[in-house]
Amino acid sequence: MQDVLNPPVLAEPSRDGLPPMPPGPPHEERHFAQDGTGRDLVLGASQGLALPFALSVALAGAGASSGVIVTAGLAAVAASSLAAALGGWVTAREEAAHYALERGREEEESHLYPDRERWEVAAILHRYGVKGDVLRQAVEAIAADRRKWVDFMMRFELDLSEPDPFRAARSALAMGGGGALAGLVPLLPFMVGDRPLLASAVMTGLAMLGLGAVRAQAKGLPAAVGAVQAIGIGAAVAAAAWFVGRLVA
């Protein structure tokens, strides 16, 4: 009875005909490492941590002095962070070039084969349960604006999203910066303090635990799983590096 006497008030349509979003559950917050820059930062840090740590362990196993270990480690940090930055730049540029190539192809096909492209739009919508007159109206509405038509095909046929024009620069900075900061972690104990190898192993292990947990959470996995995997990889790397260092010595 209350619903009849007090019907819900419908939201007024906006200028493009789409009403405002009704109230509902809050949107799920994105994890830091799921964001493009955050993901690159974590990835760069994970990559930048391994090489200086392995080099430090190997040189320590060979009996090198702390000064030699720090010098070689800093060189490894510079090389690995630069490689990570350039790798991030190249990957982002390749993704942008691939998107541009595919978009040009879709635009050309919409001119040369409009009927075939309309059919493909209809086939995509049909998979979501759109049928009959509603399907025909939806196809015509999408095809009426060529840019939105191509946008639709890029997203739902090719599963490609338009890349950020600043993605390459941000990716290079994030991956290079993350690698450089993480690479200093295994070297700090050799710069100051006693028993540097043990302190380096502990600090690097803690960093690997944290990075592994963050990466696992970004993938929807339990943080403990990622942390255990990361520390296992770190232990294997340390054991191999120590063995090589002792073998050379």
Residue, then its C-alpha position, 0 to 999 in steps of 0.5 A: m500500500q505504501d508503494v502505491l501511495n508513494p511511488p518512487v520518484l524517477a530521476e530526470p534524464s540528463r541532456d544525452g537522455l541517460p538518467p543519473m546513476p541510482p543509489g546503490p552499493p559503492h564502487e569497489e576501490r581499485h587496488f594500488a597495483q592495479d593502476g597502470t602507474g602503480r603496477d609499473l612501480v611495483l613491477g620495477a621494484s620487484q625486478g630492481l631488487a633481485l640483481p643487486f641482491a644476487l650480486s651482493v651475495a655472490l661477491a660476499g661469498a667470493g670474499a669481496s670487500s664492502g667497498v667492492i660490493v657497493t660499487a658493483g651493486l650501484a652499477a647493477v642498480a643503474a643498469s637494471s633501473l635503466a633497462a626497466a625504464l626503457g623496457g616500460w617505455v618500449t612496451a607502452r609505445e608498442e601497445a599504442a602503435h598496436y592500438a593505432l594500427e587496429r583502429g585504422r583497420e576498423e575505420e577502413e572496414s567501416h567504410l569499405y564493408p559497412d554492412r558486415e561491420r553492422w552485422e558484427v555489432a549485431a552479433i556482439l549485442h545478440r550475445y548479451g541478449v539484445k534481440g528483435d526491434v531493440l537489436r536493430q535500433a541499437v545497431e543503427a544508433i551505434a552506427a550513426d556515429r562513426r567514431k563511437w561505432v569504431d570505439f564500440m568495435m575496438r572495445f567489444e570485438l578486439d578488447l582494446s582500450e585507447p591508450d593514455p598518450f602519456r603512458a610511455a613516459r609514466s611507465a618509464l619513470a615508474m619502472g625505472g624509479g621503482g627499480a632504483l629505489a628497491g635496488l638500494v635496499p640490499l646495498l644499504p647494510f654494506m654501506v653502514g653497519d656490521r654483519p652486512l650480509l645478514a642485514s642485507a638478506v633480512m632487509t631484502g627478504l622483507a622487501m620481497l615479502g611486501l612486494g609479493a603480497v602487493r602483486a598477489q592482491a592486485k591479481g585477486l590472490p591471497a597476499a600470503v601466497g604472493a609473499v611466500q612465492a616471492i621469498g621462495i624465489g629470493a631464497a633460491v636466487a641467494a643460494a645460487a649466487w652464494f654458490v657461484g661466489r664460493l665456487v669462484a673464490 
